[in-house]
Amino acid sequence: MHAMTRTYSGNGAKELMDALEKHKAEVEKLIRSVKGFVSYSLVRTASGGFSVSIYQDKAGTEESSRIARDWIANNARNTGVSAPSISEGAVLLHLK
């Protein structure tokens, strides 16, 4: 399995989290549609938020990232949020 975190902070990050929360059902449908989906979490923080995407392989996390970028460009461009800080790697332990 492969995981990716996308951290949004700074200008527009809180507004982006508001938009994502408002469109949770749409976001869920998009994220689940990516081949190899394992799990996804979206977390609000004091300065914005972050997502954790886990897929069967790196191709899934990369597709998830592309979908997130496109969704923001089409639905939350007016927030002015900067590109996220991304961390990714192989999953060593996954608990449910």
Rosetta blueprint (number, residue, H / E / L):
1 M L
2 H E
3 A E
4 M E
5 T E
6 R E
7 T E
8 Y E
9 S E
10 G L
11 N L
12 G L
13 A H
14 K H
15 E H
16 L H
17 M H
18 D H
19 A H
20 L H
21 E H
22 K H
23 H L
24 K H
25 A H
26 E H
27 V H
28 E H
29 K H
30 L H
31 I H
32 R H
33 S L
34 V L
35 K L
36 G L
37 F E
38 V E
39 S E
40 Y E
41 S E
42 L E
43 V E
44 R E
45 T E
46 A L
47 S L
48 G E
49 G E
50 F E
51 S E
52 V E
53 S E
54 I E
55 Y E
56 Q L
57 D L
58 K H
59 A H
60 G H
61 T H
62 E H
63 E H
64 S H
65 S H
66 R H
67 I H
68 A H
69 R H
70 D H
71 W H
72 I H
73 A H
74 N H
75 N H
76 A L
77 R H
78 N H
79 T H
80 G L
81 V L
82 S L
83 A L
84 P L
85 S E
86 I E
87 S E
88 E E
89 G E
90 A E
91 V L
92 L L
93 L L
94 H L
95 L L
96 K L
